[in-house]
């Protein structure tokens, strides 16, 4: 910006980042620094470096900064600091004719509404004469499967959620390349998957029958074996019960483990002990079994080996068969979506990268793009590059190539460890590996060794943590691989291992050269602290656990948060307030909305003994839902009771809600008396607004959360 004597040189520079807040902050900092350089350059931290880099005096630097500042303020709209989305929108609007839109093109930010409308279009056609028998069969199959699994199934909601797959960049690239599968292709894929399943079942069933034949030739009945039909032969019976279905890792666990123990035995005595059992009463059976032991072992081993080797492709085929139907419906949803966009002359903001990619494929020429948008950009700066998607990068790459070919500098700023936009298709490997590969001769990597944001204690913690993380991740990977390498096809495992190693190396590369220093102005210690608390996970009770789809126990609660961890939060906050910190200085970060709600409820219900006279006001979009206030819960329970006072369960819910209100107010828990219930029934005949007002003022208002009801 100050490298030439042209005060308008800033118009040839474009800086992009991800959020509007970041662009506003960047603009503000640039203007503020220009003002400092123009008025009081001695106060700027950059004056010395700029004079040395540009080879000019401080007076000349001040002159250039003053001229640039005035020009920038006069042509502020040419100050190109913007979000990636806004830049892509600008490009797309400039190409409306090439995109087939003669009139105005409206950009819609919220894709959910349009996707939901497309789902409704598909479902509506099923109710009309245009009904598609294939889609009808898929919808019926999905609904039946959900009902059999004991789950509720709202077709409209489930399809709307699944339709978000259309926002995935991989799907967009398939569509733009006209490689999106057709209904016929999906149908053939399911048929192939079903054939794989059928063939494997038939072979495994035959192997199971072979094992039973070997047992039958010994003359020993299954009842005479250890654990009968759940012992060594338990896996055989489990397979036959399920029409030859392969035994997955978590299914029929006891039977599989007993079979495995038998096959792992290395001597005859151990094999017989596993198969028949011990004790004098089993001696005759052991003697009868011993001559047939080798044939039984071979049959069981063949069964186990086939199950183990074929399991990966079998499970894969199962999942393809299960979900390919959804992708068949997705094709129809996509067709409806494209039709809605054409009719309304709409473009989703998420469509911009794929549209630009299609345009640049035919005109891979940066000057052509600059001509269309009416700007000449010589330098690009991309901030938060770790959150850039591959399609976005492919769109920027021709512009970066053009700048590099003309000898102009570009700046890419990012930190792969801070990648947080994977849900928006971000790819941190673009920063760690791709840039260096694409710009081998010109790319120059510079690590920021000084950390200006954090106090020394946090910098020291990070310097100690990240090197250990690398070795820990590697050891965890090696441990997991040693557990799973026995599954699947042995001949392909080396290739899989090498690919996984390569991906892991890319991941760990983000943690190379991460050690930072604390600059002199920030070296004062005692201002920060890193404290780690380790809590035991919640103990799952037998009656609160269910078996998930993978056979493992899962808690019925949405979030497993250690109660002792939650109870410590108010104590920690009060301790910080005692040290002089304000509530506005404190942030609590959690992973999910449910956890945020749990933390909010803990803070709301903190007792006076814990607070010691302090208050803990907080802000949280996720946690401050009205229905989490005990007073609101009481009002809802009272209205439900008034709707039908003859249902005992509603009265019980009302009494429990009243107990919570009293506990929040610090009063002893007691039930609503019969007189109070009669009073409630009496004024329950009034209008809804009046009833809620009376309930709130007489009962629910006793708690500290009564403000939710106002």
C-alpha positions in Angstrom: 0.0 0.0 0.0 2.9 2.4 0.8 5.5 0.7 -1.5 4.9 3.2 -4.4 4.3 6.9 -4.6 0.8 6.2 -5.9 -1.7 7.0 -3.2 -4.4 5.0 -5.0 -2.2 1.8 -5.1 -4.5 0.4 -2.4 -7.1 -0.2 -5.1 -4.9 -3.0 -6.5 -4.8 -4.9 -3.3 -7.5 -7.2 -2.1 -7.7 -8.8 1.4 -10.3 -11.5 2.1 -11.3 -13.2 5.3 -14.3 -15.3 6.5 -16.5 -13.1 8.6 -17.9 -9.5 8.4 -16.6 -8.8 11.9 -13.1 -9.8 10.8 -13.3 -7.5 7.7 -14.5 -4.6 9.8 -11.7 -5.2 12.3 -9.1 -5.4 9.5 -10.3 -2.2 7.9 -10.3 -0.4 11.2 -6.8 -1.5 12.0 -5.4 -0.4 8.6 -7.0 3.0 8.8 -5.9 3.5 12.4 -2.3 2.5 11.5 -2.3 4.8 8.4 -3.5 7.6 10.6 -0.7 6.9 13.2 2.0 6.8 10.4 0.6 10.0 8.9 0.4 12.0 12.2 2.7 10.5 14.8 5.0 7.9 13.1 7.2 7.7 16.2 4.3 6.0 18.0 3.9 3.2 15.4 5.6 -0.2 16.0 6.0 -0.5 12.2 7.8 2.8 11.3 11.3 1.5 11.6 10.6 -1.8 9.7 8.7 0.0 6.9 11.5 2.6 6.4 14.1 -0.1 6.2 12.0 -2.4 3.9 11.0 0.4 1.5 14.3 2.3 1.7 12.8 5.6 2.5 13.1 8.2 5.3 10.6 8.6 8.1 9.4 11.9 6.5 8.8 10.3 3.2 6.9 7.5 4.9 4.8 10.0 6.7 4.1 11.8 3.4 3.0 8.6 1.6 0.8 7.5 4.6 -0.9 10.9 4.6 -1.6 10.8 0.9 -2.8 7.2 1.0 -5.1 7.8 3.9 -6.8 10.8 2.2 -7.2 8.8 -1.0 -8.6 5.8 0.8 -11.1 7.8 2.7 -12.2 9.6 -0.5 -12.6 6.2 -2.4 -13.6 4.0 0.5 -15.7 1.7 -1.7 -12.5 0.8 -3.6 -10.9 -0.4 -0.3 -11.1 -4.1 -1.1 -11.3 -5.8 2.3 -14.2 -8.3 2.2 -15.4 -11.7 3.0 -14.8 -14.6 0.6 -18.5 -14.9 0.1 -19.0 -11.3 -0.8 -16.1 -11.5 -3.3 -17.6 -14.6 -4.9 -21.0 -12.9 -5.0 -19.4 -10.0 -6.8 -17.9 -12.3 -9.4 -21.1 -14.3 -9.9 -23.2 -11.1 -10.4 -20.7 -9.9 -13.0 -21.3 -13.2 -14.9 -25.1 -13.2 -14.8 -25.4 -13.3 -18.6 -22.9 -16.2 -18.9 -24.9 -18.0 -16.3 -28.1 -17.7 -18.3 -29.8 -15.0 -16.2 -30.7 -12.0 -18.3 -32.3 -10.1 -15.4 -31.4 -9.6 -11.8 -30.0 -12.6 -9.8 -31.1 -12.8 -6.2 -28.6 -14.3 -3.7 -30.2 -16.2 -0.8 -28.1 -16.7 2.3 -30.2 -19.3 4.0 -30.2 -22.6 2.1 -32.3 -24.5 4.7 -35.6 -22.8 3.6 -35.0 -23.6 -0.1 -33.9 -27.1 0.6 -37.0 -27.7 2.7 -39.2 -26.3 -0.1 -37.5 -28.7 -2.6 -38.3 -31.7 -0.2 -41.9 -30.6 0.0 -42.0 -30.5 -3.8 -40.8 -34.1 -4.1 -43.2 -35.3 -1.4 -46.1 -33.4 -3.0 -45.5 -35.1 -6.3 -45.9 -38.5 -4.6 -49.4 -37.5 -3.6 -50.3 -36.6 -7.2 -50.6 -38.5 -10.4 -46.8 -38.0 -11.0 -46.0 -40.4 -8.2 -42.7 -42.2 -8.7 -43.0 -45.9 -7.7 -39.3 -46.2 -7.0 -39.3 -43.2 -4.7 -42.5 -44.4 -3.1 -40.8 -47.8 -2.4 -37.7 -46.1 -0.9 -39.8 -43.9 1.3 -41.8 -46.8 2.5 -38.6 -48.8 3.2 -37.1 -46.0 5.2 -40.2 -45.5 7.3 -40.6 -49.3 7.9 -36.9 -49.6 9.0 -37.3 -46.7 11.4 -40.4 -48.2 12.9 -38.7 -51.6 13.3 -35.8 -49.9 15.1 -38.3 -48.4 17.5 -37.6 -44.8 16.3 -39.9 -42.0 15.4 -39.7 -41.1 11.7 -40.8 -37.8 10.3 -40.1 -38.1 6.6 -40.2 -34.4 6.0 -37.7 -33.5 8.7 -35.4 -36.4 8.0 -35.3 -35.7 4.3 -34.7 -32.0 4.9 -31.7 -32.8 7.1 -30.4 -35.3 4.6 -30.9 -32.8 1.8 -28.1 -30.7 3.3 -25.7 -33.2 1.6 -26.4 -31.1 -1.5 -24.3 -28.3 0.2 -21.3 -30.6 0.3 -18.6 -29.6 -2.1 -18.0 -33.1 -3.4 -21.7 -33.3 -4.3 -21.5 -29.9 -6.0 -18.5 -30.9 -8.0 -20.3 -34.1 -9.2 -23.3 -32.0 -10.3 -21.2 -29.3 -12.1 -19.2 -32.1 -13.9 -22.5 -33.8 -14.8 -21.3 -36.8 -12.9 -24.2 -36.9 -10.4 -25.6 -40.5 -10.4 -28.9 -41.2 -12.1 -31.8 -43.1 -10.5 -30.9 -46.1 -12.7 -27.3 -46.1 -11.5 -28.4 -46.0 -7.8 -30.8 -48.9 -8.5 -28.0 -51.0 -10.0 -25.7 -50.1 -7.1 -28.3 -51.4 -4.6 -28.7 -54.6 -6.7 -25.0 -55.2 -6.6 -24.8 -54.6 -2.9 -27.7 -57.0 -2.3 -25.9 -59.7 -4.4 -22.8 -59.3 -2.3 -24.8 -59.7 0.9 -26.7 -62.7 -0.5 -23.5 -64.5 -1.7 -21.7 -64.0 1.6 -24.6 -65.3 3.6 -24.9 -68.4 1.4 -21.2 -69.2 1.8 -21.1 -68.6 5.5 -24.3 -70.7 6.0 -22.6 -73.6 4.1 -19.5 -73.3 6.3 -21.8 -73.3 9.4 -23.5 -76.4 8.2 -20.1 -78.0 7.5 -19.1 -77.4 11.1 -22.4 -78.9 12.4 -21.8 -82.0 10.2 -18.4 -82.4 11.7 -19.9 -82.3 15.2 -22.6 -84.7 14.2 -20.1 -87.3 12.9 -18.5 -87.3 16.3 -21.8 -88.5 17.8 -21.7 -85.9 20.5 -24.8 -83.9 21.0 -24.7 -80.1 21.3 -26.2 -80.4 24.8 -23.1 -82.3 25.9 -20.8 -79.5 25.0 -19.7 -76.7 27.4 -22.3 -74.0 27.4 -24.4 -76.0 25.0 -25.4 -73.9 21.9 -23.9 -70.7 23.3 -20.4 -72.2 23.7 -17.8 -72.8 21.0 -20.6 -73.6 18.5 -22.6 -70.5 19.6 -21.3 -68.4 16.7 -22.5 -71.1 14.3 -26.0 -71.1 15.7 -26.1 -67.3 15.8 -25.2 -67.3 12.1 -27.9 -69.8 11.2 -30.5 -68.0 13.3 -29.9 -64.9 11.2 -30.1 -66.6 7.8 -26.3 -66.7 7.4 -25.6 -63.1 8.4 -22.0 -62.4 9.1 -21.1 -61.8 12.8 -20.0 -58.3 13.3 -17.4 -57.3 15.9 -19.9 -56.4 18.6 -22.7 -59.0 17.8 -22.9 -62.4 19.6 -19.9 -61.3 21.6 -19.8 -64.2 24.1 -20.2 -66.8 21.3 -17.5 -65.2 19.2 -15.1 -65.0 22.1 -15.6 -68.7 23.0 -15.0 -69.7 19.4 -11.9 -67.5 19.3 -10.5 -69.1 22.5 -11.0 -72.6 21.1 -9.2 -71.7 17.8 -6.4 -70.0 19.7 -5.7 -73.1 21.7 -2.4 -74.8 20.9 -2.8 -78.3 22.3 -5.4 -81.0 22.3 -6.1 -80.9 26.0 -6.9 -77.1 25.9 -9.1 -77.6 22.9 -11.1 -80.3 24.5 -11.4 -78.2 27.7 -12.8 -75.3 25.7 -15.1 -77.4 23.7 -16.4 -80.0 26.2 -15.4 -78.6 29.6 -13.7 -80.2 32.5 -14.8 -82.6 35.2 -14.9 -86.4 35.5 -18.4 -86.6 34.1 -17.1 -85.2 30.8 -14.2 -87.7 30.4 -16.2 -90.1 28.2 -17.4 -87.3 25.9 -13.8 -86.0 25.6 -12.6 -89.4 24.6 -15.4 -89.7 22.0 -14.7 -86.2 20.7 -10.9 -86.5 20.4 -10.7 -88.5 17.1 -12.9 -85.9 15.4 -11.2 -82.9 16.9 -9.1 -82.0 13.9 -12.1 -82.0 11.4 -14.2 -79.9 13.9 -11.3 -77.5 14.3 -10.8 -77.1 10.5 -14.5 -76.5 9.9 -14.7 -73.9 12.7 -11.6 -72.2 11.5 -12.8 -72.0 8.0 -16.1 -70.5 9.3 -14.2 -67.9 11.4 -11.6 -67.0 8.8 -14.3 -66.4 6.1 -16.4 -64.3 8.5 -13.4 -62.2 9.5 -12.1 -61.7 5.9 -15.4 -60.9 4.3 -16.8 -58.8 7.1 -15.5 -55.4 5.7 -17.1 -55.8 2.2 -20.2 -57.3 3.8 -20.8 -54.4 6.2 -20.0 -52.0 3.3 -22.6 -53.6 1.1 -25.1 -53.4 4.0 -24.6 -49.7 4.4 -24.7 -49.1 0.6 -28.0 -51.0 0.4 -29.3 -49.1 3.4 -28.5 -45.6 2.3 -28.4 -45.7 -1.5 -32.2 -45.3 -1.4 -31.8 -42.0 0.3 -29.3 -40.9 -2.4 -31.9 -41.9 -5.0 -34.3 -39.5 -3.3 -31.5 -36.9 -3.1 -31.4 -36.9 -6.9 -35.0 -35.9 -7.0 -34.6 -33.3 -4.3 -31.7 -31.8 -6.3 -33.8 -31.7 -9.5 -36.5 -29.9 -7.6 -34.0 -27.5 -6.0 -32.5 -26.5 -9.4 -36.0 -25.9 -10.8 -36.9 -23.7 -7.8 -33.7 -21.6 -8.3 -34.3 -21.2 -12.1 -37.9 -20.2 -11.6 -37.1 -17.7 -8.8 -33.8 -16.5 -10.4 -32.1 -17.4 -7.1 -28.6 -18.4 -6.2 -27.6 -19.9 -2.9 -24.5 -18.2 -1.5 -23.0 -21.7 -1.2 -23.4 -22.1 -4.9 -21.0 -19.3 -5.7 -17.7 -21.3 -5.6 -19.0 -24.1 -7.9 -20.4 -21.5 -10.4 -17.1 -19.6 -10.5 -15.2 -22.9 -10.9 -17.4 -23.7 -13.9 -16.8 -20.3 -15.4 -13.0 -20.3 -14.9 -12.9 -23.8 -16.5 -13.9 -22.2 -19.8 -12.0 -18.9 -19.2 -9.0 -19.7 -17.0 -7.9 -16.1 -17.4 -7.6 -13.7 -14.4 -7.6 -10.6 -16.6 -10.9 -11.7 -18.1 -12.3 -12.0 -14.6 -10.9 -8.6 -13.5 -12.4 -7.1 -16.6 -15.9 -8.4 -15.7 -15.8 -7.2 -12.1 -14.3 -3.8 -13.1 -11.1 -3.9 -11.0 -7.4 -4.6 -11.4 -6.1 -6.6 -8.5 -2.3 -7.2 -8.3 -1.9 -8.4 -4.7 -4.1 -10.9 -2.8 -4.1 -11.4 0.9 -6.2 -14.4 2.2 -6.7 -14.5 6.0 -7.7 -17.6 8.0 -6.6 -19.8 5.1 -6.9 -23.0 7.1 -10.7 -22.6 6.8 -10.7 -22.3 3.0 -12.4 -25.1 1.1 -10.8 -26.8 -1.9 -13.2 -25.4 -4.3 -12.6 -21.9 -3.0 -8.9 -22.4 -3.3 -9.3 -23.7 -6.9 -11.1 -20.4 -7.7 -8.4 -18.3 -6.1 -5.5 -20.2 -7.6 -5.7 -18.6 -11.1 -5.7 -15.2 -9.5 -2.7 -16.1 -7.4 -0.9 -17.6 -10.5 -1.6 -14.4 -12.4 -0.1 -12.2 -9.6 2.9 -14.4 -9.3 3.6 -14.4 -13.0 3.7 -10.6 -13.0 6.2 -10.6 -10.1 3.6 -9.4 -7.5 3.5 -10.6 -3.9 0.6 -12.3 -2.3 0.1 -13.1 1.4 -1.6 -16.2 2.8 -2.2 -16.3 6.5 -3.4 -19.3 8.5 -2.9 -21.8 11.2 -3.9 -25.4 10.5 -4.4 -26.0 14.3 -7.2 -23.4 14.3 -9.3 -25.0 11.5 -12.9 -24.9 12.7 -15.0 -24.7 9.5 -14.8 -28.4 8.5 -18.7 -28.3 8.4 -18.3 -25.8 5.6 -15.9 -28.0 3.7 -12.7 -26.4 4.9 -9.5 -28.3 4.2 -6.5 -27.4 6.3 -4.2 -29.5 4.1 -4.4 -26.7 1.5 -2.2 -24.7 4.0 0.1 -27.5 5.2 0.9 -29.2 1.9 -1.0 -27.9 -1.2 0.3 -24.4 -1.4 3.9 -25.5 -1.2 3.2 -28.1 -4.0 1.4 -25.6 -6.3 3.9 -22.7 -5.8 7.1 -24.6 -5.3 9.4 -22.0 -6.7 7.8 -18.9 -5.2 6.3 -19.9 -1.9 8.1 -18.7 1.1 7.0 -20.0 4.5 7.3 -17.8 7.6 6.3 -18.8 11.1 5.2 -16.2 13.5 7.6 -16.8 16.4 6.3 -14.1 18.7 2.8 -14.5 20.3 1.3 -11.0 21.0 -2.1 -12.3 22.1 -1.3 -14.6 25.0 0.3 -14.2 28.4 3.6 -16.1 29.0 1.9 -18.9 31.0 -0.3 -19.8 28.1 2.5 -19.7 25.6 4.6 -22.0 27.8 1.7 -24.4 28.1 1.2 -24.6 24.4 5.0 -25.1 23.8 4.9 -28.0 26.2 1.6 -29.5 24.9 1.9 -29.7 21.1 5.1 -31.8 20.9 3.5 -34.3 23.3 0.3 -34.3 21.3 2.2 -35.5 18.2 3.8 -38.5 20.0 0.5 -39.3 21.7 -1.5 -39.3 18.5 1.1 -41.5 16.8 1.0 -44.0 19.7 -2.8 -44.1 19.7 -2.8 -44.7 16.0 -0.3 -47.5 16.3 -2.3 -49.1 19.1 -5.6 -48.9 17.2 -4.0 -50.3 14.1 -2.6 -53.3 16.0 -6.2 -54.0 17.2 -7.9 -53.9 13.8 -5.2 -55.2 11.4 -6.6 -58.7 11.9 -9.8 -57.8 10.2 -10.4 -57.7 6.5 -8.2 -58.8 3.6 -4.6 -59.3 4.6 -3.3 -58.6 1.1 -4.6 -55.1 1.1 -3.5 -54.0 4.6 -0.1 -52.7 3.8 -1.6 -50.3 1.2 -4.2 -49.2 3.7 -1.6 -48.7 6.4 0.6 -46.6 4.1 -2.3 -44.4 3.1 -3.3 -43.9 6.7 0.3 -43.1 7.6 0.4 -40.5 4.9 -2.8 -38.8 6.1 -1.4 -38.9 9.7 1.8 -37.3 8.6 -0.2 -34.5 7.0 -2.1 -34.0 10.2 1.0 -33.9 12.4 2.7 -31.5 10.0 0.4 -28.8 11.4 2.1 -29.2 14.7 5.6 -28.8 13.4 7.6 -25.6 14.4 4.9 -24.5 16.8 7.1 -23.2 19.6 6.6 -19.5 20.1 8.2 -16.7 22.1 6.6 -14.0 24.3 7.8 -10.5 23.0 9.3 -8.2 25.6 6.2 -5.9 26.1 4.2 -9.1 27.0 6.6 -10.9 29.3 5.1 -9.9 32.6 4.1 -13.0 34.5 1.4 -13.7 37.0 -1.4 -12.4 34.7 -2.5 -15.8 33.5 -2.7 -19.5 34.5 -3.6 -22.8 32.9 -5.3 -25.3 35.2 -6.5 -28.7 34.2 -9.1 -30.6 36.2 -9.6 -34.3 35.6 -13.0 -35.8 36.3 -14.1 -39.4 36.2 -16.9 -40.0 33.6 -20.4 -40.4 34.9 -21.2 -44.0 36.0 -23.9 -45.5 33.8 -26.7 -47.2 35.7 -28.1 -50.4 34.4 -31.5 -49.0 34.0 -30.3 -45.9 32.2 -28.4 -47.5 29.5 -29.6 -49.0 26.3 -27.8 -51.0 23.6 -27.0 -48.8 20.6 -26.8 -49.9 17.0 -23.2 -51.0 17.4 -24.0 -53.2 20.4 -22.4 -50.9 22.9 -24.1 -49.3 25.9 -25.1 -45.7 25.3 -26.5 -43.4 27.9 -30.1 -42.2 27.5 -29.0 -38.7 28.4 -28.1 -36.4 25.5 -24.8 -35.4 27.2 -22.6 -37.2 29.7 -21.3 -34.3 31.8 -19.7 -35.2 35.1 -21.9 -33.7 37.8 -18.9 -32.8 40.0 -17.4 -30.8 37.1 -20.6 -28.8 36.8 -20.8 -28.2 40.5 -17.3 -26.7 40.5 -18.1 -24.0 38.0 -19.8 -21.6 40.4 -17.0 -22.0 42.9 -14.3 -21.2 40.3 -16.3 -18.2 39.1 -16.7 -16.8 42.6 -13.0 -17.3 43.2 -12.2 -15.3 40.0 -14.6 -12.5 41.1 -12.8 -12.3 44.5 -9.5 -11.8 42.7 -10.9 -8.7 41.0 -12.1 -10.1 37.6 -15.4 -9.1 36.2 -18.0 -11.4 34.8 -17.4 -9.8 31.4 -13.8 -11.0 31.6 -14.8 -14.6 31.8 -15.9 -17.0 29.0 -17.1 -20.6 29.4 -16.6 -22.7 26.3 -18.5 -26.0 25.7 -18.8 -28.4 22.8 -22.6 -28.7 22.5 -25.8 -26.7 23.1 -26.9 -29.3 25.6 -23.8 -28.7 27.6 -24.3 -25.0 27.5 -27.8 -25.5 28.8 -26.4 -27.6 31.7 -23.9 -25.0 32.6 -26.6 -22.2 32.5 -28.9 -24.3 34.7 -26.0 -24.8 37.2 -25.4 -21.1 37.4 -29.0 -20.2 37.7 -29.5 -22.7 40.6 -26.3 -21.8 42.5 -27.1 -21.4 46.2 -26.4 -18.3 48.2 -23.9 -20.2 50.3 -21.8 -20.8 47.1 -22.3 -17.4 45.7 -21.2 -15.6 48.9 -23.1 -12.5 48.0 -21.8 -12.4 44.4 -24.1 -12.7 41.3 -23.3 -14.6 38.2 -25.1 -12.9 35.3 -24.3 -14.5 31.9 -25.2 -14.4 28.3 -25.8 -17.5 26.2 -27.9 -17.9 23.0 -28.1 -21.6 23.4 -28.7 -21.8 27.2 -31.3 -19.1 27.9 -34.3 -20.9 26.4 -37.5 -19.9 28.1 -38.5 -23.5 28.7 -35.5 -24.1 30.9 -36.8 -21.7 33.6 -38.5 -23.6 36.5 -41.2 -21.0 36.7 -42.1 -21.5 33.0 -42.1 -25.3 33.5 -44.5 -24.8 36.5 -46.9 -22.7 34.4 -46.9 -25.3 31.6 -47.5 -28.1 34.1 -50.3 -26.1 35.6 -52.0 -25.5 32.3 -51.6 -29.1 31.4 -53.3 -30.1 34.7 -56.1 -27.7 34.2 -56.8 -29.1 30.7 -57.7 -32.4 32.4 -57.6 -32.6 36.2 -58.6 -36.3 36.1 -55.2 -37.6 35.0 -53.0 -38.4 38.0 -49.8 -38.1 36.0 -50.4 -34.5 35.2 -50.9 -33.7 38.9 -47.7 -35.5 39.8 -45.8 -33.4 37.1 -47.4 -30.3 38.6 -46.3 -31.1 42.1 -42.7 -31.9 41.0 -42.5 -28.6 39.1 -43.8 -26.8 42.2 -41.0 -28.5 44.3 -38.4 -27.1 41.9 -39.8 -23.6 42.2 -39.7 -23.8 46.0 -36.2 -25.2 46.0 -35.0 -22.4 43.7 -36.5 -19.9 46.2 -34.7 -21.6 49.1 -38.0 -22.8 50.7 -38.8 -26.3 52.0 -40.4 -28.6 49.4 -44.1 -29.3 49.9 -47.0 -30.3 47.7 -49.8 -27.9 46.6 -52.6 -28.3 49.1 -56.1 -29.4 48.1 -57.3 -25.9 48.8 -54.6 -24.5 46.5 -55.5 -27.0 43.8 -59.1 -26.1 44.1 -58.2 -22.4 43.8 -56.2 -23.3 40.7 -59.2 -25.1 39.2 -61.5 -22.2 40.0 -59.6 -19.5 38.2 -58.6 -21.9 35.5 -62.0 -21.1 33.9 -60.8 -17.7 32.9 -59.0 -16.7 29.7 -55.5 -18.1 28.9 -53.7 -14.7 29.5 -55.4 -14.1 32.8 -54.7 -17.7 34.0 -51.0 -17.4 33.2 -50.8 -14.0 35.0 -52.4 -15.5 38.1 -50.3 -18.6 38.2 -47.1 -16.6 37.7 -48.0 -14.0 40.4 -49.2 -16.5 43.0 -46.9 -19.5 42.5 -44.2 -19.4 39.8 -43.0 -15.9 40.8 -41.5 -17.4 44.0 -38.3 -18.5 42.1 -35.4 -16.3 40.9 -36.2 -17.2 37.3 -39.6 -15.5 37.3 -38.4 -12.9 34.9 -38.6 -15.4 32.1 -42.4 -15.3 32.5 -42.8 -11.5 32.1 
